[in-house]
Amino acid sequence: MVSSPLDKKIPSLASSQEEAPVIELLTQLLLKAEEHGASDLHLEPLAGSIRVRLRVDGLLEEVENLPKKLQEVLLSRLKIMSSSMNIAEKRLPQEGRFQFQGSKRLLNIRISTIPTVYGESVVLRLLDHSSMMLGLEELGLDQEDQRLFKRLLTQPHGLLLTVGPTGSGKTTTLYACLQKLNHPSCKIITVEDPIEYQLPGIHQVQVHQRIGRTFSATLRSLLRQSTNIMMVGEIRDWETAHISMNAALTGHLVLSTLHAKDAPSTLSRLQDIGLPAFLIASGLRAIVAQRLVRKLCPDCKIPTTFSHYEKKIAHLTEKSLNSATPKKASGCSACRGRGYQGRLGIFEILILNEALRADIEQKKTIAQLRETARQAGMKTLREDGLKKVFAGLTTLEEVMKQTML
């Protein structure tokens, strides 16, 4: 019998000789994902094989092709390991989770399946506790933005939103805020779907749609829990937005996320959801838009200069380049030849002032709201990204890719 880390978690499922090769294969795939620093492991059914891909620093790369005959046994094994998935159900999407003892740390694995033409496609999300438990200083915020952030977190009430597309690091930023705010004198409750990690000293509630434990229903209950700080995993509809905003107006500091392109367009997005302009102007304190860019490998990055085309497309001036020390990717054994290692955030922080509140109540356009925010000192996502390019932390290509309009 082949021993594997998975056996320690589910010893009763490794009792037959037939299961051992499947366990060993899954173990090796997960160890490879951990070794590469992947956030996701994809098992994708094709016509005659199973394609295995890893998502590393936001990009997918193919690492293996497995025989088609392994498709059913691999999927069945994963469903058994998750304990909450139906092994016989192949027509509907399913979700589950399990733990895996890697070579260096314990990983929480979230599994998602969806039926396709060639069978069920599987994505395993590798949740590393250390990657979520970052402080404000480790997110990629510069000194000025760190000061702004810390000042915002001292507000006694109001709504603080982090916005961006899926995978832009919004939840990580919220967890960093909660760690900063977590104090014995303060009661913090979160409403999440799903709860990625348990935070000591913080009361976390998992949304459960089937039994009616929705974001909005749970939020109403939180208002009767004598809560100081509330974190809402995501504002998805009018009801959640309305309750969150009212909580912000009645003495609570509320942290949440929203899908929006940038900070100024969030103001319009909230109105599209159905919040009245006067409520947004009264309850909203700040919006933090963010993206993730790949960090250059510190062991092999080398100096570079910008081409005429790059200067033109990024609107770079000779004055702005005076103190710049840009670097480019090279590739070495430490980064497996990629030239990049890890990711960092670029940020756009909009703090509401009287001028912006007046613009919101007058229902001005996104362009007008952006201009008012710029006059108040808001630094755009691209400007923050360029500062990190000039400092040699990332490349112009990475920043342009994440900030193209």
C-alpha positions as CSV (number, residue, x, y, z in Angstrom):
1,M,0.0,0.0,0.0
2,V,1.4,3.4,-1.0
3,S,1.5,5.8,1.9
4,S,0.4,9.4,1.1
5,P,-0.4,12.6,3.0
6,L,-4.0,12.2,1.9
7,D,-4.2,8.9,3.8
8,K,-3.7,10.7,7.1
9,K,-6.8,12.8,6.5
10,I,-9.0,10.0,5.2
11,P,-7.5,6.7,6.5
12,S,-10.8,4.7,6.0
13,L,-10.8,5.5,2.2
14,A,-7.4,4.0,1.5
15,S,-8.1,0.5,2.4
16,S,-7.9,-1.3,-1.0
17,Q,-5.0,-1.9,-3.3
18,E,-6.9,-0.5,-6.2
19,E,-7.2,2.9,-4.6
20,A,-3.5,3.3,-3.9
21,P,-2.4,4.4,-7.5
22,V,-5.1,7.0,-7.7
23,I,-4.2,8.4,-4.2
24,E,-0.5,8.5,-5.3
25,L,-1.4,10.3,-8.5
26,L,-3.5,12.9,-6.8
27,T,-0.8,13.4,-4.2
28,Q,1.9,14.0,-6.8
29,L,-0.3,16.5,-8.7
30,L,-1.1,18.4,-5.5
31,L,2.6,18.4,-4.4
32,K,3.6,19.7,-7.9
33,A,1.0,22.5,-7.5
34,E,2.4,23.4,-4.1
35,E,6.0,23.2,-5.4
36,H,5.2,25.6,-8.3
37,G,3.4,28.0,-6.0
38,A,0.1,27.5,-7.9
39,S,-3.2,29.0,-6.7
40,D,-5.3,26.5,-8.8
41,L,-5.0,23.0,-10.2
42,H,-7.2,22.3,-13.2
43,L,-8.2,18.8,-14.4
44,E,-9.8,19.4,-17.8
45,P,-11.4,16.6,-19.8
46,L,-10.6,16.6,-23.6
47,A,-11.7,14.2,-26.3
48,G,-8.9,11.7,-25.7
49,S,-7.0,12.9,-22.6
50,I,-7.1,14.9,-19.4
51,R,-5.2,18.2,-19.5
52,V,-3.6,19.2,-16.3
53,R,-2.9,22.9,-15.8
54,L,-1.6,25.1,-13.0
55,R,-2.4,28.7,-12.4
56,V,0.8,30.4,-11.2
57,D,0.8,34.1,-10.5
58,G,-2.4,34.5,-12.3
59,L,-1.4,32.7,-15.5
60,L,-2.3,29.2,-16.6
61,E,0.4,26.7,-17.7
62,E,0.0,23.2,-18.9
63,V,2.1,20.7,-17.0
64,E,0.8,17.2,-17.9
65,N,-1.6,15.1,-20.0
66,L,-3.2,12.1,-18.4
67,P,-4.9,9.1,-20.0
68,K,-8.6,9.5,-20.6
69,K,-9.3,6.2,-18.7
70,L,-8.3,7.9,-15.4
71,Q,-11.0,10.5,-15.7
72,E,-13.8,8.7,-13.7
73,V,-11.6,7.3,-11.0
74,L,-9.9,10.6,-10.3
75,L,-13.1,12.5,-10.1
76,S,-14.8,9.8,-7.9
77,R,-11.8,9.9,-5.6
78,L,-11.9,13.7,-5.3
79,K,-15.7,13.7,-4.6
80,I,-15.2,11.1,-1.8
81,M,-12.4,13.1,-0.3
82,S,-14.6,16.3,-0.2
83,S,-17.3,14.4,1.8
84,S,-20.0,16.9,0.8
85,M,-20.2,16.0,-2.9
86,N,-22.5,13.4,-4.5
87,I,-20.3,10.8,-6.3
88,A,-23.3,9.7,-8.5
89,E,-24.2,13.3,-9.6
90,K,-22.5,14.2,-12.9
91,R,-25.1,16.5,-14.5
92,L,-24.9,19.5,-12.1
93,P,-22.0,21.7,-10.8
94,Q,-20.8,20.8,-7.3
95,E,-18.5,22.2,-4.7
96,G,-16.7,20.8,-1.8
97,R,-13.5,21.0,0.2
98,F,-10.8,18.9,2.0
99,Q,-7.4,19.3,3.6
100,F,-4.1,18.2,2.2
101,Q,-0.8,17.9,4.1
102,G,1.8,19.3,1.6
103,S,5.5,19.0,1.9
104,K,5.8,22.3,3.8
105,R,2.3,23.2,5.1
106,L,-1.3,22.2,5.5
107,L,-3.4,23.4,2.6
108,N,-7.2,23.9,2.5
109,I,-8.4,22.6,-0.9
110,R,-11.6,23.9,-2.4
111,I,-13.0,21.8,-5.2
112,S,-15.4,22.8,-7.9
113,T,-16.8,20.7,-10.7
114,I,-18.8,21.6,-13.8
115,P,-20.2,19.2,-16.5
116,T,-18.8,19.8,-20.0
117,V,-19.1,17.9,-23.4
118,Y,-16.2,15.6,-22.5
119,G,-17.0,15.1,-18.8
120,E,-16.7,17.0,-15.6
121,S,-14.1,19.7,-15.5
122,V,-12.4,20.1,-12.0
123,V,-10.7,23.1,-10.4
124,L,-8.9,22.7,-7.1
125,R,-8.2,26.0,-5.4
126,L,-5.2,25.7,-3.1
127,L,-5.8,28.0,-0.1
128,D,-2.6,28.8,1.8
129,H,-3.2,30.4,5.1
130,S,0.0,32.5,5.0
131,S,-0.9,34.1,1.7
132,M,-4.2,35.4,3.1
133,M,-2.7,36.6,6.4
134,L,-0.8,39.5,5.0
135,G,-0.5,42.8,6.8
136,L,-1.2,46.2,5.2
137,E,2.6,46.6,4.7
138,E,2.8,43.4,2.6
139,L,0.0,44.1,0.2
140,G,2.0,46.4,-2.0
141,L,0.8,49.7,-0.6
142,D,3.4,52.5,-0.6
143,Q,4.0,54.6,2.5
144,E,1.5,57.3,1.6
145,D,-1.2,54.8,0.8
146,Q,-0.5,52.9,4.1
147,R,-1.0,56.1,6.0
148,L,-4.3,56.7,4.1
149,F,-5.5,53.1,4.8
150,K,-4.7,53.3,8.5
151,R,-6.5,56.6,8.8
152,L,-9.6,55.1,7.1
153,L,-9.6,52.2,9.6
154,T,-9.8,54.6,12.5
155,Q,-13.2,55.9,11.4
156,P,-15.9,55.0,13.9
157,H,-18.5,54.3,11.2
158,G,-19.1,54.3,7.5
159,L,-18.7,52.0,4.5
160,L,-15.3,51.1,3.1
161,L,-15.4,49.3,-0.2
162,T,-12.6,47.3,-2.0
163,V,-13.4,46.9,-5.7
164,G,-12.0,45.1,-8.7
165,P,-12.6,42.0,-10.8
166,T,-12.5,38.4,-9.6
167,G,-9.0,37.4,-8.5
168,S,-7.7,41.0,-7.9
169,G,-7.0,40.3,-4.2
170,K,-10.0,42.1,-2.6
171,T,-10.6,39.4,0.1
172,T,-6.9,39.4,1.0
173,T,-7.1,43.2,1.5
174,L,-10.2,42.9,3.7
175,Y,-8.5,40.2,5.9
176,A,-5.5,42.5,6.3
177,C,-7.9,45.3,7.5
178,L,-9.6,42.9,9.9
179,Q,-6.2,41.9,11.4
180,K,-5.4,45.6,11.9
181,L,-8.7,46.2,13.6
182,N,-8.9,43.1,15.7
183,H,-8.7,44.1,19.3
184,P,-10.3,42.7,22.5
185,S,-12.3,45.9,23.0
186,C,-13.9,45.6,19.6
187,K,-16.6,43.1,18.4
188,I,-16.1,42.1,14.7
189,I,-18.5,39.8,12.8
190,T,-18.1,38.8,9.2
191,V,-20.6,37.4,6.7
192,E,-18.8,35.4,4.0
193,D,-19.4,33.0,1.1
194,P,-17.3,31.0,1.5
195,I,-15.2,31.5,4.7
196,E,-11.6,31.1,3.3
197,Y,-9.9,31.1,6.7
198,Q,-10.8,31.3,10.3
199,L,-9.6,34.5,12.0
200,P,-8.9,34.2,15.8
201,G,-11.0,36.5,17.9
202,I,-13.4,37.3,15.0
203,H,-17.0,35.8,14.7
204,Q,-17.4,34.5,11.1
205,V,-20.7,33.5,9.6
206,Q,-21.0,31.3,6.5
207,V,-23.8,32.1,4.1
208,H,-26.2,29.1,3.5
209,Q,-28.7,29.9,0.8
210,R,-30.7,26.6,1.1
211,I,-31.8,27.3,4.7
212,G,-32.3,31.1,4.1
213,R,-29.1,32.3,5.7
214,T,-28.4,34.8,3.0
215,F,-26.2,37.9,3.2
216,S,-29.1,40.2,3.8
217,A,-30.9,38.0,6.4
218,T,-27.6,37.6,8.4
219,L,-26.9,41.3,8.2
220,R,-30.2,42.1,9.8
221,S,-29.3,39.8,12.7
222,L,-25.8,41.4,13.0
223,L,-27.4,44.7,13.8
224,R,-28.8,43.2,17.0
225,Q,-25.5,41.7,18.0
226,S,-24.0,44.9,19.4
227,T,-21.3,44.8,16.7
228,N,-18.7,47.4,16.2
229,I,-17.3,46.3,12.9
230,M,-18.9,44.2,10.2
231,M,-17.4,42.6,7.1
232,V,-19.7,41.6,4.2
233,G,-17.9,39.3,1.8
234,E,-19.6,40.9,-1.2
235,I,-22.4,43.3,-2.1
236,R,-24.3,41.5,-4.7
237,D,-27.8,43.1,-4.7
238,W,-29.9,46.0,-3.6
239,E,-31.0,44.4,-0.3
240,T,-27.4,43.7,0.9
241,A,-26.2,47.1,-0.3
242,H,-29.1,48.9,1.5
243,I,-28.6,47.1,4.8
244,S,-24.9,47.6,4.7
245,M,-25.2,51.3,4.0
246,N,-27.8,51.8,6.7
247,A,-25.5,49.9,9.1
248,A,-22.7,52.3,8.2
249,L,-25.0,55.3,9.0
250,T,-26.0,53.9,12.4
251,G,-22.6,53.6,14.0
252,H,-21.0,50.6,12.4
253,L,-17.8,50.4,10.4
254,V,-18.7,48.2,7.5
255,L,-16.1,46.6,5.1
256,S,-17.1,45.0,1.9
257,T,-16.3,44.2,-1.7
258,L,-18.0,45.1,-5.0
259,H,-17.3,44.2,-8.6
260,A,-16.4,47.5,-10.4
261,K,-13.8,48.6,-12.9
262,D,-12.3,51.4,-10.8
263,A,-13.1,53.7,-7.8
264,P,-15.1,56.5,-9.6
265,S,-17.2,54.0,-11.6
266,T,-18.1,52.3,-8.2
267,L,-20.2,55.4,-7.4
268,S,-22.3,54.9,-10.5
269,R,-22.5,51.1,-9.9
270,L,-24.0,51.6,-6.4
271,Q,-26.7,53.8,-8.0
272,D,-27.3,51.1,-10.7
273,I,-27.9,48.6,-7.9
274,G,-30.6,50.9,-6.6
275,L,-29.1,52.9,-3.7
276,P,-30.3,56.6,-3.7
277,A,-27.6,59.1,-4.3
278,F,-28.1,60.8,-0.9
279,L,-27.6,57.5,0.9
280,I,-24.3,56.8,-1.0
281,A,-23.0,60.3,-0.2
282,S,-23.9,60.0,3.5
283,G,-22.7,56.5,4.3
284,L,-19.7,55.8,2.0
285,R,-16.3,56.8,3.4
286,A,-13.8,55.5,0.8
287,I,-13.3,53.1,-2.2
288,V,-10.1,51.2,-2.8
289,A,-9.8,49.8,-6.3
290,Q,-7.1,47.2,-6.9
291,R,-5.4,44.8,-9.3
292,L,-2.6,42.3,-9.0
293,V,0.5,42.4,-11.1
294,R,3.4,39.9,-11.2
295,K,6.5,40.8,-9.3
296,L,9.9,40.5,-11.0
297,C,12.1,37.8,-9.6
298,P,14.6,39.5,-7.3
299,D,17.3,37.0,-8.2
300,C,17.4,37.6,-11.9
301,K,15.8,40.9,-12.9
302,I,18.0,43.1,-15.0
303,P,18.1,46.8,-15.9
304,T,16.2,48.0,-18.9
305,T,15.0,51.1,-20.8
306,F,11.7,52.0,-22.4
307,S,11.2,52.0,-26.1
308,H,9.7,55.0,-27.9
309,Y,6.5,53.0,-28.4
310,E,6.3,52.2,-24.6
311,K,6.9,55.8,-23.7
312,K,4.1,56.9,-26.1
313,I,1.5,54.3,-25.0
314,A,2.1,54.9,-21.3
315,H,2.4,58.7,-21.7
316,L,5.8,58.7,-20.1
317,T,7.7,62.0,-20.0
318,E,11.5,62.5,-19.6
319,K,10.8,64.3,-16.4
320,S,8.9,61.3,-15.0
321,L,11.8,59.0,-15.9
322,N,14.5,61.0,-14.2
323,S,14.6,58.9,-11.1
324,A,13.3,55.7,-12.6
325,T,15.2,52.4,-12.3
326,P,13.1,50.0,-14.4
327,K,13.9,46.3,-14.6
328,K,12.9,43.5,-16.9
329,A,12.4,39.7,-16.5
330,S,15.3,37.4,-17.2
331,G,14.7,33.9,-15.8
332,C,16.6,31.7,-13.4
333,S,16.2,28.5,-11.4
334,A,14.6,30.4,-8.5
335,C,11.7,31.5,-10.6
336,R,11.7,28.4,-12.9
337,G,12.7,30.5,-15.9
338,R,9.6,32.7,-15.7
339,G,11.3,35.9,-14.6
340,Y,8.5,36.6,-12.1
341,Q,7.9,35.4,-8.6
342,G,4.7,36.3,-6.7
343,R,2.4,39.2,-7.1
344,L,1.8,42.6,-5.6
345,G,-1.2,45.0,-5.6
346,I,-1.6,48.3,-7.4
347,F,-4.2,50.6,-5.8
348,E,-6.5,53.5,-6.4
349,I,-7.8,55.1,-3.2
350,L,-10.8,57.5,-3.4
351,I,-11.8,59.2,-0.2
352,L,-15.1,61.0,-0.2
353,N,-14.9,64.8,0.5
354,E,-17.6,67.4,0.3
355,A,-17.1,68.1,-3.4
356,L,-17.5,64.5,-4.3
357,R,-20.6,64.1,-2.1
358,A,-22.1,67.1,-3.9
359,D,-21.3,65.6,-7.3
360,I,-22.9,62.3,-6.2
361,E,-26.1,63.9,-5.1
362,Q,-26.2,65.9,-8.3
363,K,-25.8,62.5,-10.2
364,K,-22.9,63.7,-12.3
365,T,-21.2,61.4,-14.8
366,I,-18.4,59.0,-14.1
367,A,-16.0,61.3,-16.0
368,Q,-17.0,64.3,-13.8
369,L,-16.7,62.2,-10.7
370,R,-13.2,61.1,-11.7
371,E,-12.1,64.6,-12.4
372,T,-13.3,65.7,-8.9
373,A,-11.5,62.8,-7.3
374,R,-8.3,63.7,-9.2
375,Q,-8.5,67.3,-8.0
376,A,-8.8,65.9,-4.5
377,G,-5.5,64.0,-5.0
378,M,-6.6,60.5,-6.0
379,K,-3.8,58.6,-7.7
380,T,-5.1,56.2,-10.5
381,L,-4.3,52.5,-10.8
382,R,-2.0,53.1,-13.6
383,E,-0.1,55.9,-11.8
384,D,0.4,53.6,-8.8
385,G,1.5,50.8,-11.2
386,L,4.0,53.1,-12.9
387,K,5.6,54.0,-9.6
388,K,6.2,50.3,-9.0
389,V,7.6,49.9,-12.6
390,F,10.0,52.8,-12.0
391,A,11.1,51.2,-8.7
392,G,11.9,48.0,-10.6
393,L,9.3,45.9,-8.8
394,T,7.3,44.9,-11.9
395,T,7.2,45.6,-15.7
396,L,5.3,48.1,-17.8
397,E,3.7,45.2,-19.7
398,E,2.2,43.9,-16.5
399,V,0.8,47.3,-15.5
400,M,-0.6,48.1,-18.9
401,K,-2.3,44.8,-19.1
402,Q,-4.1,45.4,-15.8
403,T,-5.1,49.0,-16.4
404,M,-6.1,49.1,-20.0
405,L,-9.5,50.9,-20.4
